[in-house]
Amino acid sequence: MVNKETEPIFWSLFSAGGVVAGLFLPIELLIFGIAIPLEWMHQPSYPALLALVHSPITRIYLFVLCSLPLFHFAHRFRYTLYDGLQIKHLNEVVFACCYGIAILGTVTAGYLLLTM
């Protein structure tokens, strides 16, 4: 499973997930978690949000917003388990569990966005 050829792929997903989590998630939290509830911004209607979600660009954005931070978490959690708990002998199990959860979340996000 884990070898020298595939490791750069997971490091790049980790990096991209960190960028997405650091740049775009705070914007989403600010808009939908603070600005709209405090009425700093006009609350969009449900039909307007639904029309926005039906746009292919918005679906790609939401897919990236959901999937890449999952891979960032999986990679960070994997190395936290290796370094913090010293369980490098369970390399294959930890790898499968961490990235399996990220892949499952990505597939679920893709499915939900396609069937919306």
C-alpha positions, -999 to 999 in steps of 0.1 A, spaced: 0 0 0 25 26 11 56 29 -10 80 55 -23 61 60 -55 27 68 -39 39 89 -10 42 122 -29 5 118 -40 -6 118 -3 17 146 6 3 167 -22 -33 159 -11 -22 169 24 -9 202 12 -39 210 -10 -62 201 18 -44 225 41 -47 253 17 -84 247 12 -89 243 49 -69 275 57 -83 297 30 -118 287 21 -133 271 52 -129 303 73 -147 323 46 -176 299 45 -177 299 83 -177 337 84 -205 340 58 -228 312 69 -219 310 106 -215 347 116 -225 373 89 -259 358 79 -270 349 115 -261 383 128 -278 399 97 -247 416 85 -256 401 51 -289 395 35 -301 359 40 -305 341 6 -337 323 0 -338 286 -3 -346 286 -41 -316 310 -47 -292 287 -28 -306 256 -46 -301 273 -80 -266 282 -69 -259 246 -59 -271 233 -93 -243 253 -110 -214 230 -121 -188 254 -108 -204 255 -74 -206 217 -72 -169 215 -81 -162 241 -54 -182 222 -28 -166 189 -37 -131 204 -33 -142 221 -1 -154 187 13 -128 163 -1 -94 179 2 -96 188 39 -106 151 45 -73 140 30 -55 167 50 -70 153 82 -62 117 72 -25 125 65 -21 145 97 -39 119 118 -18 91 103 14 108 112 1 118 146 -6 81 153 29 72 140 48 98 160 26 103 191 15 67 198 45 50 182 25 25 163 46 23 131 42 -15 133 6 -10 123 15 9 92 -9 -8 68 -39 -8 91 -35 29 100 -30 38 63 -61 19 52 -82 33 80 -71 70 76 -73 72 39 -103 48 37 -123 73 57 -111 102 35 -120 83 4 -154 73 18 -161 109 27 -151 120 -8 -173 95 -25 -202 104 -2 -197 141 -10 -195 134 -47 -226 112 -46 -246 138 -27 -236 166 -50 -244 146 -81 -279 136 -69 -289 170 -56 
